[in-house]
Amino acid sequence: MNIALLGASGYIGSALRAEALARGHAVTALVGRPERIPAAPNLTARRADVLDADGLAQLLRGHDAVLSAFSGHAQDDVRGYYMQGMRGILAAVRTSGVPRLLVVGGAGSLEVAPGKQVVDGPDFPAQWKASAEGARDALNLLRDTPDIDWTMLSPAAMISPGQRTGVFRLGGDQLLVDANGKSAISVEDYAVAMLDELAQPMHGRARFTLAY
């Protein structure tokens, strides 16, 4: 496929870029600083601004899918910037006519009990709260967007560098934990699950999650 990847130089975006290229896809890396993207076959880097919906739409045209690893965690107003960016991305996807949008979500909006989400727990780290709330806002925005074929993948509570095993469990809106109460996934396996969803859609207009 011909994939447009937003945030391709970031933590999760870099893993998505590597997995997509390894599978033989053509990837257009859309980032603020394209010079940071190492050259590779089937990879093109372009400067993009998610707040410029018209300009972004021009860059998206002709792609088979958009993968968004955009986040606002480096901004002062993380939550507000996240929502501004997501609105820009949705507008650009709509204008461009690209048929699918896959979005990197957060674990904070997953449920640990009926009506109780991870981000609202008393032990949730304060430094990540605004980012988690922004990701939750983005999920609600997507759920109110019926004219775009979107999917959001929320990681386990802990996502870190590790191995690409291809072996993990999938779930819906509930946080997945193992027998010891641990919720974890490698960034490499997260990328596997996202590209699997691109290849064989199973969660159209829905959010899903994964963990070991």
C-alpha positions in Angstrom: 0.0 0.0 0.0 0.9 3.7 -0.3 0.8 4.9 3.3 1.0 8.5 4.7 2.4 8.4 8.2 2.0 11.4 10.5 4.5 11.6 13.4 6.9 9.2 11.6 9.9 10.3 13.7 8.3 9.8 17.1 8.5 7.0 19.6 5.6 4.9 18.2 5.8 6.5 14.8 9.3 5.2 14.2 8.2 1.7 15.0 5.2 2.0 12.6 7.5 3.3 9.9 9.9 0.4 10.3 7.2 -2.2 10.3 5.4 -0.7 7.3 8.6 -0.6 5.3 9.5 -4.2 6.3 6.2 -5.3 4.9 7.0 -3.7 1.6 4.6 -0.7 1.8 5.6 2.7 0.4 5.6 5.2 3.2 5.4 9.0 3.1 6.7 10.3 6.4 4.9 13.5 7.3 6.8 15.3 10.0 7.8 18.7 11.2 11.5 18.1 10.5 11.9 15.7 7.6 15.7 15.9 7.8 15.4 13.7 10.9 14.1 10.8 8.9 16.8 8.4 7.8 16.8 7.5 4.1 15.4 4.1 3.2 13.9 2.4 0.1 10.2 3.1 -0.5 10.4 6.0 2.0 9.7 9.7 1.2 9.9 12.4 3.9 7.8 15.6 3.7 7.3 18.6 6.0 3.7 18.7 7.3 1.7 20.8 9.8 -1.4 19.2 11.2 -2.8 22.6 11.9 -2.8 23.4 8.2 -5.6 21.2 7.0 -5.6 22.4 3.4 -1.8 21.9 3.1 -2.0 18.5 4.8 -4.8 17.4 2.5 -2.6 18.1 -0.5 0.1 15.8 1.0 -2.4 13.0 1.7 -4.0 12.8 -1.7 -3.3 9.6 -3.6 -2.5 7.5 -0.5 -4.3 4.3 0.4 -4.4 5.0 4.1 -3.3 7.5 6.8 -1.6 6.3 9.9 -1.4 9.0 12.6 1.1 8.8 15.4 0.5 12.5 16.1 0.6 13.7 19.7 0.8 17.0 21.5 3.0 15.9 24.4 5.8 18.4 23.5 3.5 21.4 23.7 2.6 23.6 26.6 -1.2 23.0 26.1 -0.9 19.3 25.4 -4.7 18.6 25.6 -5.7 21.6 23.5 -3.0 21.1 20.9 -3.9 17.4 20.5 -7.5 18.3 19.7 -6.5 21.1 17.3 -4.3 18.6 15.5 -6.9 15.9 15.4 -9.4 18.3 13.9 -6.9 19.3 11.3 -6.1 15.6 10.5 -9.8 14.7 10.1 -10.5 17.7 7.9 -7.5 16.8 5.7 -8.4 13.2 5.4 -12.0 14.2 4.5 -10.8 16.6 1.8 -8.1 14.3 0.5 -10.4 11.4 -0.1 -8.1 8.9 1.5 -10.3 6.0 2.5 -8.9 4.9 5.9 -7.4 6.6 9.0 -5.6 4.6 11.7 -4.8 6.5 14.9 -2.4 5.8 17.7 -4.4 6.2 20.9 -3.6 6.1 24.6 -4.2 3.6 27.4 -5.7 6.2 29.6 -9.2 5.9 28.2 -9.4 2.2 28.6 -11.7 0.9 31.4 -10.4 -0.8 34.5 -14.0 -1.2 35.7 -17.4 -0.3 34.3 -17.4 3.4 33.9 -13.9 3.8 35.4 -11.0 4.7 33.1 -7.3 4.4 33.7 -6.7 8.1 33.5 -9.2 8.9 36.2 -7.5 6.6 38.8 -5.7 8.2 41.8 -2.3 6.7 40.9 -2.3 7.9 37.3 1.0 9.8 36.7 0.4 13.6 36.7 3.0 14.2 34.0 1.0 12.1 31.5 -2.5 13.2 32.5 -3.0 16.0 29.9 -1.7 13.8 27.1 -4.0 10.9 28.2 -7.0 13.3 28.4 -6.1 14.6 24.9 -6.1 11.1 23.5 -9.5 10.5 25.2 -10.9 13.6 23.7 -9.6 12.5 20.3 -11.3 9.1 20.7 -14.6 10.9 21.5 -14.1 13.1 18.4 -13.6 10.1 16.2 -16.7 8.5 17.6 -18.6 11.6 16.5 -17.2 11.4 13.0 -19.4 9.0 11.0 -18.1 9.9 7.5 -14.5 8.7 8.0 -13.5 5.0 8.2 -11.3 5.3 11.3 -9.7 2.9 13.8 -7.8 3.7 17.0 -5.4 1.4 18.6 -4.7 2.0 22.3 -1.6 0.3 23.8 -1.3 -1.6 27.0 -0.6 0.5 30.1 3.1 0.1 29.6 4.6 0.3 26.1 8.4 0.1 25.8 11.1 -1.1 23.5 11.3 -4.8 23.3 11.0 -7.7 20.8 8.8 -8.2 17.8 7.1 -11.5 18.7 3.8 -11.1 16.9 2.1 -12.9 19.8 -0.3 -10.8 21.9 -4.0 -10.5 22.9 -6.5 -8.1 21.4 -9.3 -6.5 23.3 -11.8 -3.7 23.0 -12.4 -0.8 25.5 -11.1 -2.6 28.6 -7.5 -2.6 29.8 -5.9 -6.0 29.3 -3.8 -7.4 32.1 -1.9 -10.7 32.6 -2.2 -13.2 35.4 0.0 -11.0 37.6 -2.0 -7.8 36.9 0.6 -6.4 34.5 -0.5 -4.6 31.3 2.4 -4.3 28.8 3.3 -4.5 25.1 6.5 -3.8 23.1 6.4 -0.9 20.7 7.5 -3.4 18.0 4.4 -5.6 18.6 2.2 -2.5 18.8 3.4 -1.7 15.3 2.6 -5.3 14.2 -1.0 -5.0 15.4 -1.5 -1.7 13.7 -0.2 -2.9 10.4 -2.2 -6.1 10.7 -5.3 -4.0 11.1 -4.4 -2.1 8.0 -3.9 -5.3 6.0 -7.1 -7.0 7.4 -9.5 -4.5 8.8 -11.4 -5.8 11.9 -12.1 -2.7 13.9 -13.8 -0.2 11.5 -15.0 2.9 13.3 -13.9 1.4 16.6 -11.1 1.5 19.2 -9.2 -1.7 20.2 -6.3 -2.5 22.4 -3.6 -5.1 22.9 -1.3 -6.6 25.5 0.7 -9.7 26.3 
